[in-house]
Amino acid sequence: MKVLAAMSGGVDSSVAAARMVDAGHEVVGVHLALSAAPAALRTGSRGCCSKEDASDARRVADVLGIPFYVWDFAERFEAEVIGDFVSSYARGETPNPCVRCNQRIKFSALSAKALALGFDTVATGHYARLSGGRLRRAVDRDKDQSYVLAVLTAGQLRHAVFPIGDTPKPQIRAEAARRGLAVAEKPDSHDICFIPSGDTRTFLGERIGVRPGSVVDADGAVLATHDGVHGFTVGQRKGLGIAGPGPGGAPRYVTAIDAETATVRVGGVTDLDVDELVGRSPVFTGGGAPSGAIECAVQVRAHGETASAVAELVGDELVVRLRAPLRGVARGQTLVLYRPDPGGDEVIGSATIAGAGR
């Protein structure tokens, strides 16, 4: 099999590529240049796609004895991931850029180019498993990335392989060391890769600008003003600009965001509870949509807990009714459905949260 190995320069994708070589496949490594002006070096575990990362990937490819290329996807990444991230926040939403990157770059643009060049599949270092065409959680639940892959279609998954999903992370590092790969102890990337400073509010403010509005309580009383709804997300407690706590000294949380009126509403912790989710643009990783209501477990954050629910496709929307309330759910987040069997590791599908309520 002819395999294109996506190599970020980290330990996971490096071992994934090595395992495909060991399996006897014809492997070619490719590093995605996602920044038009990449930094020379990473900042610890923040950021990615630096010149250092590209060099690390190349050195691994040399050790493995495979061809290696750098493909420039910076323009598409800017438009389809960073642009989507900024516009989503401007609408008062809370997006997950890793979801969009997987959906639109790694398993759309990259996969399409790979197939056009005659490759059979794309191998990545994601912690997830495929079994019988079904997307499943990784063995290492702490590193599981099935959530950010749940936007992939059955067709995209047919041309994907996740070689390390059956192995815990410490064993991956140990394997990289045994193979003599210099990235064995390289820190994992975290936070948002294109905001290496970690200051999301400043990053958004530079691109969206000042859009003043009000912070109000449940009765509509103005408690503070702000420079833009992009500085807030549902469930946020700190940085609200409010002089004091709520009634009885209770903390206040962001409970709703209206981008059209630039209004941020705050309330008590119980005001964050929701019983129903509505998702747009549903994707079912196994192929066809389920018929009628189905029992499931729903997850709304990349490393969050699951909640028991009943989901049903109503028109072109996915309606999820929770058996117990979830707290602090924001529009723009991704909801992922898992089968409620004892393992609870098979992905049913996903959607982008368009609404949540009681």
Disulfide bonds with the S-S distance in Angstrom:
none
